[in-house]
Every structure is written in C-alpha cells, then in structure tokens.
Amino acid sequence: MKTKIFVLYCLFVLFNLTSCSNNDGPQTEYVEGNVTFNGQPLPKALVVFHPVNNTGIPASGTTDEQGIFRLTSLRGGVKNAGAVAGEYRVTVSRNKDEPSSFREEKSADDRISKVPIFESLIPVKYNNPTKSGLTVTVEKKRNQFQLSLEK
C-alpha cells in the first residue's frame, strides 16, 4: 500500500514539474531601452509593447531614474525577461504620483467610493497604442530602443 502511494506521489510530482516547464511557447528576446520626454530622461514611466494584430504576448517594464527600462512578459503565468520577436505598438504612461482629484463611483451594492484620478505628465496620446506613433520590431537578438517623446 505504501509503495502504491509513493508511486502515485512520484507520478503527481513528475506531471506537475513537466506541465510547469518554461519551454512551452515562443522564445523571448532581451529588450531594453531609454525613454526621454522633451530631451530629458523620463523616470517612473510604464512602457508597454503591444503586439501588432494581437498575435503575440505583450511585454512591459518601468523606467528607472535615468529613463532606462527592461521588458518582461508573462507566458503561462511565468515571468520571462524580454519580449517575443515581432512587431509592436508601444505605449508610455507617466502620471503624477499623487491624485489630482477624486470621483465618486457607485458599486453594484449601492456603496459609493472615491476613486483617485491621476493627471498625466506626458501627452495622453502616448497612452494609446493606435495613437502614440511609437512602433518597434523586436528581433531575435539583444534589442535596444530609444523612445523620444515630445510635448
């Protein structure tokens, strides 16, 4: 009886290890870059690569104090460095750290809560993948991009 339980346990562990393998799906490529706004580094900005035609996996990263970002993507619930090779539309978001105002919102059970509204520090067009004007191609190599935003 103990042998059967041990064998079943080993099969269970083996199944879970192979099903959690990180080798499924496309390979990610290393992607880093620099974001500037009006010629100055843009810190604490969220950079998102949106696959063209919605055929790939989105990737994102946050800029450091020098405006430098490194992308990661989620595949099968596992965080991977980089992005899958292909074409992307890019968005950049950078809001004020503190909310500029609040709006009231009613929940399904009629409770009212205050939702913070954060003002964008850059033109809102950069928040929209179809309006940002930012496109890149990630190649099967180490990739580096310069994203220059203007007012």
N, CA, C and O atoms as a GROMACS GRO file, in nm:
protein
  604
    1MET      N    1   0.082  -0.119   0.000
    1MET     CA    2   0.000   0.000   0.000
    1MET      C    3   0.086   0.125   0.000
    1MET      O    4   0.060   0.219  -0.075
    2LYS      N    5   0.191   0.127   0.086
    2LYS     CA    6   0.279   0.244   0.091
    2LYS      C    7   0.351   0.262  -0.040
    2LYS      O    8   0.377   0.376  -0.081
    3THR      N    9   0.385   0.152  -0.108
    3THR     CA   10   0.454   0.161  -0.236
    3THR      C   11   0.364   0.224  -0.341
    3THR      O   12   0.411   0.307  -0.420
    4LYS      N   13   0.236   0.186  -0.344
    4LYS     CA   14   0.142   0.245  -0.439
    4LYS      C   15   0.128   0.396  -0.415
    4LYS      O   16   0.127   0.474  -0.510
    5ILE      N   17   0.117   0.435  -0.291
    5ILE     CA   18   0.103   0.577  -0.258
    5ILE      C   19   0.229   0.653  -0.300
    5ILE      O   20   0.221   0.762  -0.356
    6PHE      N   21   0.346   0.592  -0.274
    6PHE     CA   22   0.470   0.657  -0.313
    6PHE      C   23   0.479   0.672  -0.464
    6PHE      O   24   0.520   0.777  -0.514
    7VAL      N   25   0.442   0.568  -0.539
    7VAL     CA   26   0.446   0.573  -0.686
    7VAL      C   27   0.349   0.680  -0.737
    7VAL      O   28   0.384   0.758  -0.826
    8LEU      N   29   0.228   0.684  -0.682
    8LEU     CA   30   0.132   0.786  -0.723
    8LEU      C   31   0.183   0.926  -0.691
    8LEU      O   32   0.167   1.018  -0.772
    9TYR      N   33   0.244   0.942  -0.576
    9TYR     CA   34   0.301   1.072  -0.539
    9TYR      C   35   0.411   1.112  -0.638
    9TYR      O   36   0.414   1.227  -0.683
   10CYS      N   37   0.499   1.019  -0.673
   10CYS     CA   38   0.607   1.049  -0.768
   10CYS      C   39   0.551   1.086  -0.905
   10CYS      O   40   0.601   1.179  -0.969
   11LEU      N   41   0.448   1.014  -0.951
   11LEU     CA   42   0.385   1.047  -1.078
   11LEU      C   43   0.322   1.187  -1.074
   11LEU      O   44   0.332   1.263  -1.170
   12PHE      N   45   0.257   1.219  -0.962
   12PHE     CA   46   0.196   1.352  -0.944
   12PHE      C   47   0.302   1.462  -0.952
   12PHE      O   48   0.283   1.561  -1.022
   13VAL      N   49   0.412   1.444  -0.881
   13VAL     CA   50   0.520   1.543  -0.882
   13VAL      C   51   0.580   1.555  -1.022
   13VAL      O   52   0.601   1.666  -1.070
   14LEU      N   53   0.606   1.443  -1.087
   14LEU     CA   54   0.663   1.444  -1.221
   14LEU      C   55   0.570   1.515  -1.319
   14LEU      O   56   0.617   1.595  -1.400
   15PHE      N   57   0.442   1.488  -1.314
   15PHE     CA   58   0.344   1.553  -1.401
   15PHE      C   59   0.345   1.704  -1.380
   15PHE      O   60   0.345   1.780  -1.476
   16ASN      N   61   0.347   1.748  -1.254
   16ASN     CA   62   0.345   1.891  -1.225
   16ASN      C   63   0.474   1.960  -1.268
   16ASN      O   64   0.470   2.074  -1.314
   17LEU      N   65   0.586   1.893  -1.253
   17LEU     CA   66   0.712   1.952  -1.297
   17LEU      C   67   0.716   1.969  -1.448
   17LEU      O   68   0.763   2.072  -1.497
   18THR      N   69   0.669   1.871  -1.522
   18THR     CA   70   0.673   1.882  -1.668
   18THR      C   71   0.568   1.978  -1.720
   18THR      O   72   0.591   2.043  -1.822
   19SER      N   73   0.453   1.990  -1.654
   19SER     CA   74   0.350   2.082  -1.702
   19SER      C   75   0.385   2.226  -1.669
   19SER      O   76   0.327   2.317  -1.728
   20CYS      N   77   0.477   2.250  -1.576
   20CYS     CA   78   0.518   2.386  -1.540
   20CYS      C   79   0.645   2.426  -1.616
   20CYS      O   80   0.706   2.528  -1.583
   21SER      N   81   0.684   2.349  -1.714
   21SER     CA   82   0.805   2.379  -1.788
   21SER      C   83   0.795   2.515  -1.855
   21SER      O   84   0.688   2.554  -1.903
   22ASN      N   85   0.905   2.586  -1.857
   22ASN     CA   86   0.910   2.719  -1.914
   22ASN      C   87   0.948   2.715  -2.062
   22ASN      O   88   0.969   2.820  -2.122
   23ASN      N   89   0.957   2.595  -2.122
   23ASN     CA   90   0.999   2.582  -2.260
   23ASN      C   91   0.883   2.587  -2.358
   23ASN      O   92   0.905   2.585  -2.479
   24ASP      N   93   0.760   2.593  -2.309
   24ASP     CA   94   0.645   2.599  -2.398
   24ASP      C   95   0.633   2.739  -2.457
   24ASP      O   96   0.661   2.838  -2.390
   25GLY      N   97   0.592   2.747  -2.583
   25GLY     CA   98   0.567   2.876  -2.644
   25GLY      C   99   0.692   2.938  -2.703
   25GLY      O  100   0.801   2.880  -2.699
   26PRO      N  101   0.675   3.058  -2.759
   26PRO     CA  102   0.786   3.124  -2.827
   26PRO      C  103   0.893   3.174  -2.731
   26PRO      O  104   0.865   3.202  -2.614
   27GLN      N  105   1.014   3.185  -2.781
   27GLN     CA  106   1.128   3.233  -2.702
   27GLN      C  107   1.122   3.385  -2.691
   27GLN      O  108   1.080   3.453  -2.784
   28THR      N  109   1.163   3.437  -2.576
   28THR     CA  110   1.169   3.582  -2.558
   28THR      C  111   1.310   3.632  -2.584
   28THR      O  112   1.409   3.561  -2.559
   29GLU      N  113   1.318   3.754  -2.634
   29GLU     CA  114   1.446   3.819  -2.664
   29GLU      C  115   1.467   3.933  -2.565
   29GLU      O  116   1.371   3.998  -2.524
   30TYR      N  117   1.591   3.957  -2.527
   30TYR     CA  118   1.623   4.064  -2.432
   30TYR      C  119   1.590   4.199  -2.495
   30TYR      O  120   1.631   4.228  -2.608
   31VAL      N  121   1.516   4.283  -2.420
   31VAL     CA  122   1.480   4.416  -2.469
   31VAL      C  123   1.503   4.517  -2.358
   31VAL      O  124   1.454   4.501  -2.246
   32GLU      N  125   1.578   4.621  -2.391
   32GLU     CA  126   1.594   4.734  -2.301
   32GLU      C  127   1.590   4.860  -2.385
   32GLU      O  128   1.600   4.856  -2.507
   33GLY      N  129   1.576   4.973  -2.317
   33GLY     CA  130   1.571   5.098  -2.391
   33GLY      C  131   1.574   5.217  -2.298
   33GLY      O  132   1.590   5.204  -2.177
   34ASN      N  133   1.559   5.333  -2.359
   34ASN     CA  134   1.563   5.458  -2.287
   34ASN      C  135   1.446   5.544  -2.333
   34ASN      O  136   1.418   5.552  -2.452
   35VAL      N  137   1.378   5.608  -2.238
   35VAL     CA  138   1.266   5.696  -2.270
   35VAL      C  139   1.303   5.838  -2.228
   35VAL      O  140   1.345   5.862  -2.115
   36THR      N  141   1.287   5.930  -2.323
   36THR     CA  142   1.307   6.072  -2.291
   36THR      C  143   1.179   6.147  -2.326
   36THR      O  144   1.104   6.109  -2.416
   37PHE      N  145   1.156   6.255  -2.252
   37PHE     CA  146   1.044   6.346  -2.279
   37PHE      C  147   1.102   6.486  -2.289
   37PHE      O  148   1.161   6.536  -2.194
   38ASN      N  149   1.085   6.548  -2.406
   38ASN     CA  150   1.146   6.678  -2.435
   38ASN      C  151   1.296   6.677  -2.409
   38ASN      O  152   1.352   6.774  -2.357
   39GLY      N  153   1.361   6.566  -2.446
   39GLY     CA  154   1.506   6.555  -2.435
   39GLY      C  155   1.559   6.515  -2.299
   39GLY      O  156   1.680   6.497  -2.284
   40GLN      N  157   1.472   6.500  -2.200
   40GLN     CA  158   1.514   6.464  -2.064
   40GLN      C  159   1.470   6.322  -2.030
   40GLN      O  160   1.362   6.280  -2.074
   41PRO      N  161   1.550   6.246  -1.953
   41PRO     CA  162   1.507   6.111  -1.912
   41PRO      C  163   1.371   6.117  -1.841
   41PRO      O  164   1.344   6.209  -1.764
   42LEU      N  165   1.286   6.017  -1.867
   42LEU     CA  166   1.153   6.010  -1.807
   42LEU      C  167   1.150   5.897  -1.704
   42LEU      O  168   1.130   5.781  -1.741
   43PRO      N  169   1.168   5.929  -1.575
   43PRO     CA  170   1.166   5.824  -1.472
   43PRO      C  171   1.024   5.780  -1.436
   43PRO      O  172   0.928   5.854  -1.457
   44LYS      N  173   1.013   5.660  -1.383
   44LYS     CA  174   0.888   5.602  -1.331
   44LYS      C  175   0.777   5.595  -1.435
   44LYS      O  176   0.659   5.609  -1.401
   45ALA      N  177   0.814   5.575  -1.560
   45ALA     CA  178   0.714   5.561  -1.667
   45ALA      C  179   0.690   5.413  -1.695
   45ALA      O  180   0.782   5.332  -1.686
   46LEU      N  181   0.568   5.379  -1.727
   46LEU     CA  182   0.533   5.242  -1.766
   46LEU      C  183   0.541   5.232  -1.917
   46LEU      O  184   0.474   5.307  -1.989
   47VAL      N  185   0.623   5.140  -1.966
   47VAL     CA  186   0.640   5.115  -2.109
   47VAL      C  187   0.577   4.980  -2.141
   47VAL      O  188   0.611   4.879  -2.078
   48VAL      N  189   0.485   4.978  -2.239
   48VAL     CA  190   0.419   4.852  -2.277
   48VAL      C  191   0.435   4.831  -2.427
   48VAL      O  192   0.407   4.921  -2.507
   49PHE      N  193   0.480   4.712  -2.464
   49PHE     CA  194   0.487   4.672  -2.605
   49PHE      C  195   0.362   4.588  -2.633
   49PHE      O  196   0.342   4.483  -2.573
   50HIS      N  197   0.277   4.638  -2.726
   50HIS     CA  198   0.153   4.571  -2.765
   50HIS      C  199   0.176   4.503  -2.900
   50HIS      O  200   0.208   4.571  -2.997
   51PRO      N  201   0.160   4.370  -2.909
   51PRO     CA  202   0.182   4.302  -3.036
   51PRO      C  203   0.088   4.355  -3.144
   51PRO      O  204  -0.032   4.371  -3.120
   52VAL      N  205   0.142   4.380  -3.263
   52VAL     CA  206   0.060   4.421  -3.377
   52VAL      C  207  -0.030   4.303  -3.414
   52VAL      O  208   0.015   4.188  -3.410
   53ASN      N  209  -0.153   4.328  -3.447
   53ASN     CA  210  -0.252   4.226  -3.484
   53ASN      C  211  -0.286   4.132  -3.370
   53ASN      O  212  -0.345   4.027  -3.392
   54ASN      N  213  -0.249   4.169  -3.246
   54ASN     CA  214  -0.281   4.089  -3.128
   54ASN      C  215  -0.240   3.943  -3.140
   54ASN      O  216  -0.309   3.855  -3.090
   55THR      N  217  -0.128   3.916  -3.208
   55THR     CA  218  -0.085   3.778  -3.229
   55THR      C  219   0.024   3.733  -3.134
   55THR      O  220   0.058   3.614  -3.132
   56GLY      N  221   0.080   3.823  -3.055
   56GLY     CA  222   0.190   3.785  -2.968
   56GLY      C  223   0.156   3.803  -2.821
   56GLY      O  224   0.039   3.802  -2.782
   57ILE      N  225   0.259   3.820  -2.743
   57ILE     CA  226   0.245   3.836  -2.598
   57ILE      C  227   0.291   3.977  -2.561
   57ILE      O  228   0.403   4.014  -2.594
   58PRO      N  229   0.207   4.056  -2.493
   58PRO     CA  230   0.251   4.190  -2.451
   58PRO      C  231   0.369   4.179  -2.356
   58PRO      O  232   0.386   4.079  -2.286
   59ALA      N  233   0.450   4.284  -2.353
   59ALA     CA  234   0.564   4.291  -2.263
   59ALA      C  235   0.567   4.432  -2.203
   59ALA      O  236   0.522   4.527  -2.266
   60SER      N  237   0.620   4.444  -2.081
   60SER     CA  238   0.621   4.575  -2.017
   60SER      C  239   0.741   4.591  -1.925
   60SER      O  240   0.807   4.495  -1.888
   61GLY      N  241   0.766   4.717  -1.891
   61GLY     CA  242   0.873   4.750  -1.798
   61GLY      C  243   0.854   4.892  -1.747
   61GLY      O  244   0.777   4.969  -1.805
   62THR      N  245   0.922   4.926  -1.640
   62THR     CA  246   0.914   5.059  -1.581
   62THR      C  247   1.052   5.123  -1.588
   62THR      O  248   1.154   5.058  -1.564
   63THR      N  249   1.054   5.251  -1.622
   63THR     CA  250   1.182   5.320  -1.633
   63THR      C  251   1.239   5.354  -1.495
   63THR      O  252   1.165   5.378  -1.400
   64ASP      N  253   1.372   5.355  -1.488
   64ASP     CA  254   1.440   5.396  -1.365
   64ASP      C  255   1.463   5.547  -1.369
   64ASP      O  256   1.408   5.615  -1.455
   65GLU      N  257   1.543   5.599  -1.280
   65GLU     CA  258   1.566   5.744  -1.271
   65GLU      C  259   1.636   5.800  -1.395
   65GLU      O  260   1.624   5.920  -1.422
   66GLN      N  261   1.707   5.716  -1.470
   66GLN     CA  262   1.772   5.760  -1.593
   66GLN      C  263   1.685   5.737  -1.716
   66GLN      O  264   1.730   5.762  -1.828
   67GLY      N  265   1.562   5.690  -1.698
   67GLY     CA  266   1.472   5.665  -1.810
   67GLY      C  267   1.495   5.531  -1.877
   67GLY      O  268   1.441   5.507  -1.986
   68ILE      N  269   1.572   5.444  -1.815
   68ILE     CA  270   1.605   5.313  -1.874
   68ILE      C  271   1.502   5.209  -1.831
   68ILE      O  272   1.466   5.201  -1.714
   69PHE      N  273   1.457   5.128  -1.928
   69PHE     CA  274   1.364   5.019  -1.898
   69PHE      C  275   1.417   4.887  -1.950
   69PHE      O  276   1.498   4.883  -2.042
   70ARG      N  277   1.371   4.778  -1.888
   70ARG     CA  278   1.397   4.641  -1.933
   70ARG      C  279   1.263   4.570  -1.933
   70ARG      O  280   1.190   4.574  -1.834
   71LEU      N  281   1.230   4.505  -2.043
   71LEU     CA  282   1.099   4.443  -2.056
   71LEU      C  283   1.093   4.303  -1.997
   71LEU      O  284   1.191   4.229  -1.996
   72THR      N  285   0.975   4.270  -1.947
   72THR     CA  286   0.941   4.133  -1.909
   72THR      C  287   0.805   4.101  -1.968
   72THR      O  288   0.727   4.191  -2.000
   73SER      N  289   0.777   3.974  -1.983
   73SER     CA  290   0.647   3.929  -2.034
   73SER      C  291   0.602   3.807  -1.955
   73SER      O  292   0.684   3.735  -1.899
   74LEU      N  293   0.472   3.786  -1.952
   74LEU     CA  294   0.416   3.669  -1.883
   74LEU      C  295   0.376   3.566  -1.986
   74LEU      O  296   0.304   3.596  -2.082
   75ARG      N  297   0.422   3.445  -1.965
   75ARG     CA  298   0.384   3.334  -2.052
   75ARG      C  299   0.349   3.216  -1.964
   75ARG      O  300   0.434   3.164  -1.892
   76GLY      N  301   0.225   3.174  -1.969
   76GLY     CA  302   0.182   3.063  -1.886
   76GLY      C  303   0.191   3.096  -1.738
   76GLY      O  304   0.214   3.007  -1.656
   77GLY      N  305   0.174   3.224  -1.704
   77GLY     CA  306   0.179   3.266  -1.565
   77GLY      C  307   0.320   3.281  -1.511
   77GLY      O  308   0.339   3.308  -1.392
   78VAL      N  309   0.422   3.262  -1.597
   78VAL     CA  310   0.562   3.271  -1.556
   78VAL      C  311   0.623   3.397  -1.617
   78VAL      O  312   0.605   3.424  -1.736
   79LYS      N  313   0.694   3.474  -1.534
   79LYS     CA  314   0.757   3.597  -1.580
   79LYS      C  315   0.885   3.564  -1.657
   79LYS      O  316   0.970   3.491  -1.607
   80ASN      N  317   0.898   3.619  -1.778
   80ASN     CA  318   1.015   3.597  -1.863
   80ASN      C  319   1.080   3.730  -1.896
   80ASN      O  320   1.011   3.829  -1.917
   81ALA      N  321   1.212   3.732  -1.901
   81ALA     CA  322   1.284   3.853  -1.942
   81ALA      C  323   1.264   3.874  -2.091
   81ALA      O  324   1.278   3.780  -2.169
   82GLY      N  325   1.231   3.997  -2.130
   82GLY     CA  326   1.224   4.032  -2.271
   82GLY      C  327   1.088   4.021  -2.333
   82GLY      O  328   0.985   4.018  -2.265
   83ALA      N  329   1.088   4.015  -2.466
   83ALA     CA  330   0.966   4.009  -2.546
   83ALA      C  331   0.988   3.911  -2.661
   83ALA      O  332   1.101   3.886  -2.701
   84VAL      N  333   0.880   3.857  -2.713
   84VAL     CA  334   0.885   3.767  -2.827
   84VAL      C  335   0.918   3.849  -2.952
   84VAL      O  336   0.869   3.961  -2.966
   85ALA      N  337   1.001   3.796  -3.041
   85ALA     CA  338   1.035   3.866  -3.164
   85ALA      C  339   0.909   3.897  -3.244
   85ALA      O  340   0.819   3.813  -3.254
   86GLY      N  341   0.903   4.018  -3.300
   86GLY     CA  342   0.788   4.059  -3.380
   86GLY      C  343   0.769   4.210  -3.376
   86GLY      O  344   0.850   4.283  -3.320
   87GLU      N  345   0.659   4.254  -3.437
   87GLU     CA  346   0.628   4.397  -3.445
   87GLU      C  347   0.536   4.437  -3.329
   87GLU      O  348   0.447   4.362  -3.289
   88TYR      N  349   0.561   4.557  -3.276
   88TYR     CA  350   0.485   4.607  -3.161
   88TYR      C  351   0.449   4.754  -3.178
   88TYR      O  352   0.522   4.832  -3.239
   89ARG      N  353   0.334   4.789  -3.124
   89ARG     CA  354   0.299   4.928  -3.099
   89ARG      C  355   0.335   4.953  -2.954
   89ARG      O  356   0.316   4.866  -2.869
   90VAL      N  357   0.388   5.072  -2.925
   90VAL     CA  358   0.439   5.099  -2.791
   90VAL      C  359   0.358   5.210  -2.725
   90VAL      O  360   0.322   5.310  -2.788
   91THR      N  361   0.328   5.191  -2.595
   91THR     CA  362   0.268   5.298  -2.516
   91THR      C  363   0.359   5.331  -2.400
   91THR      O  364   0.432   5.246  -2.348
   92VAL      N  365   0.353   5.458  -2.361
   92VAL     CA  366   0.428   5.506  -2.246
   92VAL      C  367   0.332   5.586  -2.160
   92VAL      O  368   0.263   5.674  -2.211
   93SER      N  369   0.327   5.555  -2.030
   93SER     CA  370   0.240   5.626  -1.937
   93SER      C  371   0.323   5.678  -1.821
   93SER      O  372   0.408   5.608  -1.767
   94ARG      N  373   0.297   5.802  -1.784
   94ARG     CA  374   0.362   5.858  -1.665
   94ARG      C  375   0.266   5.958  -1.602
   94ARG      O  376   0.242   6.066  -1.656
   95ASN      N  377   0.212   5.920  -1.488
   95ASN     CA  378   0.118   6.005  -1.416
   95ASN      C  379   0.185   6.070  -1.296
   95ASN      O  380   0.291   6.026  -1.251
   96LYS      N  381   0.122   6.175  -1.245
   96LYS     CA  382   0.168   6.235  -1.120
   96LYS      C  383   0.160   6.130  -1.011
   96LYS      O  384   0.077   6.039  -1.017
   97ASP      N  385   0.247   6.142  -0.911
   97ASP     CA  386   0.250   6.044  -0.802
   97ASP      C  387   0.127   6.055  -0.712
   97ASP      O  388   0.083   5.956  -0.654
   98GLU      N  389   0.071   6.175  -0.700
   98GLU     CA  390  -0.046   6.198  -0.615
   98GLU      C  391  -0.168   6.226  -0.702
   98GLU      O  392  -0.155   6.288  -0.807
   99PRO      N  393  -0.287   6.182  -0.660
   99PRO     CA  394  -0.407   6.209  -0.739
   99PRO      C  395  -0.437   6.359  -0.745
   99PRO      O  396  -0.417   6.431  -0.648
  100SER      N  397  -0.485   6.403  -0.861
  100SER     CA  398  -0.521   6.544  -0.876
  100SER      C  399  -0.663   6.570  -0.827
  100SER      O  400  -0.697   6.682  -0.788
  101SER      N  401  -0.745   6.464  -0.828
  101SER     CA  402  -0.882   6.477  -0.778
  101SER      C  403  -0.939   6.337  -0.755
  101SER      O  404  -0.871   6.236  -0.774
  102PHE      N  405  -1.065   6.335  -0.713
  102PHE     CA  406  -1.135   6.208  -0.690
  102PHE      C  407  -1.272   6.216  -0.755
  102PHE      O  408  -1.331   6.324  -0.766
  103ARG      N  409  -1.322   6.102  -0.797
  103ARG     CA  410  -1.461   6.097  -0.845
  103ARG      C  411  -1.533   5.990  -0.768
  103ARG      O  412  -1.475   5.891  -0.724
  104GLU      N  413  -1.663   6.012  -0.751
  104GLU     CA  414  -1.743   5.914  -0.679
  104GLU      C  415  -1.791   5.808  -0.777
  104GLU      O  416  -1.830   5.837  -0.890
  105GLU      N  417  -1.789   5.685  -0.729
  105GLU     CA  418  -1.833   5.573  -0.811
  105GLU      C  419  -1.923   5.483  -0.728
  105GLU      O  420  -1.891   5.449  -0.614
  106LYS      N  421  -2.035   5.446  -0.786
  106LYS     CA  422  -2.132   5.362  -0.717
  106LYS      C  423  -2.108   5.216  -0.753
  106LYS      O  424  -2.096   5.182  -0.871
  107SER      N  425  -2.100   5.130  -0.652
  107SER     CA  426  -2.078   4.987  -0.675
  107SER      C  427  -2.212   4.917  -0.698
  107SER      O  428  -2.318   4.980  -0.686
  108ALA      N  429  -2.208   4.790  -0.731
  108ALA     CA  430  -2.329   4.712  -0.758
  108ALA      C  431  -2.420   4.706  -0.636
  108ALA      O  432  -2.542   4.694  -0.650
  109ASP      N  433  -2.361   4.713  -0.517
  109ASP     CA  434  -2.444   4.708  -0.395
  109ASP      C  435  -2.473   4.848  -0.341
  109ASP      O  436  -2.498   4.866  -0.221
  110ASP      N  437  -2.469   4.947  -0.429
  110ASP     CA  438  -2.504   5.087  -0.399
  110ASP      C  439  -2.412   5.157  -0.301
  110ASP      O  440  -2.448   5.261  -0.246
  111ARG      N  441  -2.294   5.103  -0.277
  111ARG     CA  442  -2.197   5.175  -0.194
  111ARG      C  443  -2.123   5.275  -0.282
  111ARG      O  444  -2.093   5.247  -0.398
  112ILE      N  445  -2.095   5.390  -0.227
  112ILE     CA  446  -2.023   5.493  -0.302
  112ILE      C  447  -1.880   5.499  -0.250
  112ILE      O  448  -1.855   5.505  -0.130
  113SER      N  449  -1.787   5.496  -0.344
  113SER     CA  450  -1.646   5.506  -0.307
  113SER      C  451  -1.582   5.616  -0.390
  113SER      O  452  -1.630   5.651  -0.497
  114LYS      N  453  -1.472   5.669  -0.338
  114LYS     CA  454  -1.399   5.773  -0.409
  114LYS      C  455  -1.283   5.709  -0.484
  114LYS      O  456  -1.201   5.638  -0.425
  115VAL      N  457  -1.278   5.734  -0.613
  115VAL     CA  458  -1.175   5.677  -0.699
  115VAL      C  459  -1.077   5.789  -0.735
  115VAL      O  460  -1.118   5.894  -0.784
  116PRO      N  461  -0.947   5.767  -0.710
  116PRO     CA  462  -0.850   5.873  -0.742
  116PRO      C  463  -0.831   5.891  -0.893
  116PRO      O  464  -0.836   5.795  -0.970
  117ILE      N  465  -0.810   6.014  -0.933
  117ILE     CA  466  -0.782   6.048  -1.072
  117ILE      C  467  -0.640   6.105  -1.076
  117ILE      O  468  -0.610   6.205  -1.010
  118PHE      N  469  -0.555   6.041  -1.154
  118PHE     CA  470  -0.416   6.084  -1.166
  118PHE      C  471  -0.396   6.157  -1.297
  118PHE      O  472  -0.436   6.108  -1.403
  119GLU      N  473  -0.336   6.273  -1.292
  119GLU     CA  474  -0.310   6.353  -1.410
  119GLU      C  475  -0.184   6.303  -1.480
  119GLU      O  476  -0.084   6.272  -1.415
  120SER      N  477  -0.189   6.296  -1.612
  120SER     CA  478  -0.074   6.251  -1.691
  120SER      C  479   0.030   6.362  -1.700
  120SER      O  480  -0.004   6.479  -1.717
  121LEU      N  481   0.156   6.324  -1.688
  121LEU     CA  482   0.267   6.419  -1.701
  121LEU      C  483   0.316   6.432  -1.845
  121LEU      O  484   0.397   6.520  -1.876
  122ILE      N  485   0.266   6.345  -1.932
  122ILE     CA  486   0.302   6.349  -2.075
  122ILE      C  487   0.173   6.351  -2.156
  122ILE      O  488   0.068   6.317  -2.102
  123PRO      N  489   0.178   6.390  -2.283
  123PRO     CA  490   0.055   6.390  -2.364
  123PRO      C  491  -0.013   6.253  -2.363
  123PRO      O  492   0.053   6.150  -2.376
  124VAL      N  493  -0.146   6.253  -2.348
  124VAL     CA  494  -0.221   6.128  -2.334
  124VAL      C  495  -0.217   6.041  -2.459
  124VAL      O  496  -0.249   5.923  -2.453
  125LYS      N  497  -0.178   6.098  -2.573
  125LYS     CA  498  -0.168   6.015  -2.695
  125LYS      C  499  -0.071   5.899  -2.676
  125LYS      O  500  -0.086   5.795  -2.739
  126TYR      N  501   0.030   5.917  -2.590
  126TYR     CA  502   0.129   5.812  -2.569
  126TYR      C  503   0.072   5.694  -2.489
  126TYR      O  504   0.136   5.590  -2.480
  127ASN      N  505  -0.049   5.710  -2.431
  127ASN     CA  506  -0.116   5.601  -2.359
  127ASN      C  507  -0.194   5.509  -2.450
  127ASN      O  508  -0.242   5.404  -2.406
  128ASN      N  509  -0.208   5.545  -2.577
  128ASN     CA  510  -0.292   5.472  -2.670
  128ASN      C  511  -0.207   5.407  -2.780
  128ASN      O  512  -0.137   5.477  -2.853
  129PRO      N  513  -0.212   5.273  -2.792
  129PRO     CA  514  -0.126   5.206  -2.890
  129PRO      C  515  -0.153   5.246  -3.035
  129PRO      O  516  -0.063   5.237  -3.119
  130THR      N  517  -0.275   5.290  -3.067
  130THR     CA  518  -0.304   5.329  -3.205
  130THR      C  519  -0.275   5.477  -3.232
  130THR      O  520  -0.276   5.520  -3.347
  131LYS      N  521  -0.251   5.555  -3.127
  131LYS     CA  522  -0.227   5.699  -3.145
  131LYS      C  523  -0.087   5.743  -3.103
  131LYS      O  524  -0.047   5.856  -3.133
  132SER      N  525  -0.011   5.658  -3.035
  132SER     CA  526   0.119   5.701  -2.982
  132SER      C  527   0.220   5.732  -3.091
  132SER      O  528   0.309   5.815  -3.072
  133GLY      N  529   0.207   5.665  -3.207
  133GLY     CA  530   0.304   5.683  -3.314
  133GLY      C  531   0.434   5.608  -3.290
  133GLY      O  532   0.530   5.623  -3.366
  134LEU      N  533   0.439   5.528  -3.183
  134LEU     CA  534   0.560   5.454  -3.148
  134LEU      C  535   0.546   5.309  -3.191
  134LEU      O  536   0.458   5.238  -3.143
  135THR      N  537   0.634   5.265  -3.281
  135THR     CA  538   0.635   5.125  -3.324
  135THR      C  539   0.779   5.075  -3.324
  135THR      O  540   0.872   5.151  -3.351
  136VAL      N  541   0.795   4.948  -3.293
  136VAL     CA  542   0.928   4.886  -3.292
  136VAL      C  543   0.918   4.744  -3.345
  136VAL      O  544   0.810   4.685  -3.348
  137THR      N  545   1.031   4.690  -3.385
  137THR     CA  546   1.040   4.549  -3.423
  137THR      C  547   1.144   4.484  -3.334
  137THR      O  548   1.262   4.521  -3.336
  138VAL      N  549   1.101   4.386  -3.255
  138VAL     CA  550   1.192   4.308  -3.171
  138VAL      C  551   1.249   4.197  -3.258
  138VAL      O  552   1.175   4.119  -3.318
  139GLU      N  553   1.382   4.191  -3.265
  139GLU     CA  554   1.448   4.090  -3.346
  139GLU      C  555   1.504   3.979  -3.258
  139GLU      O  556   1.512   3.992  -3.136
  140LYS      N  557   1.543   3.870  -3.321
  140LYS     CA  558   1.599   3.755  -3.249
  140LYS      C  559   1.745   3.783  -3.214
  140LYS      O  560   1.837   3.721  -3.267
  141LYS      N  561   1.762   3.878  -3.123
  141LYS     CA  562   1.894   3.920  -3.076
  141LYS      C  563   1.872   4.008  -2.954
  141LYS      O  564   1.758   4.025  -2.910
  142ARG      N  565   1.977   4.065  -2.901
  142ARG     CA  566   1.966   4.163  -2.792
  142ARG      C  567   1.916   4.293  -2.855
  142ARG      O  568   1.978   4.345  -2.948
  143ASN      N  569   1.804   4.347  -2.803
  143ASN     CA  570   1.741   4.465  -2.862
  143ASN      C  571   1.754   4.586  -2.770
  143ASN      O  572   1.743   4.575  -2.648
  144GLN      N  573   1.777   4.702  -2.832
  144GLN     CA  574   1.785   4.827  -2.758
  144GLN      C  575   1.709   4.934  -2.836
  144GLN      O  576   1.730   4.951  -2.957
  145PHE      N  577   1.620   5.007  -2.766
  145PHE     CA  578   1.538   5.108  -2.831
  145PHE      C  579   1.548   5.242  -2.759
  145PHE      O  580   1.563   5.248  -2.637
  146GLN      N  581   1.541   5.349  -2.837
  146GLN     CA  582   1.534   5.485  -2.785
  146GLN      C  583   1.394   5.538  -2.816
  146GLN      O  584   1.357   5.549  -2.933
  147LEU      N  585   1.317   5.570  -2.713
  147LEU     CA  586   1.182   5.626  -2.731
  147LEU      C  587   1.188   5.773  -2.692
  147LEU      O  588   1.202   5.807  -2.574
  148SER      N  589   1.176   5.860  -2.792
  148SER     CA  590   1.184   6.004  -2.770
  148SER      C  591   1.044   6.064  -2.780
  148SER      O  592   0.984   6.068  -2.888
  149LEU      N  593   0.993   6.110  -2.668
  149LEU     CA  594   0.858   6.169  -2.663
  149LEU      C  595   0.869   6.322  -2.663
  149LEU      O  596   0.961   6.379  -2.603
  150GLU      N  597   0.775   6.386  -2.730
  150GLU     CA  598   0.772   6.532  -2.736
  150GLU      C  599   0.636   6.583  -2.689
  150GLU      O  600   0.535   6.513  -2.698
  151LYS      N  601   0.636   6.706  -2.640
  151LYS     CA  602   0.513   6.768  -2.592
  151LYS      C  603   0.414   6.791  -2.702
  151LYS      O  604   0.305   6.843  -2.678
   0.00000   0.00000   0.00000
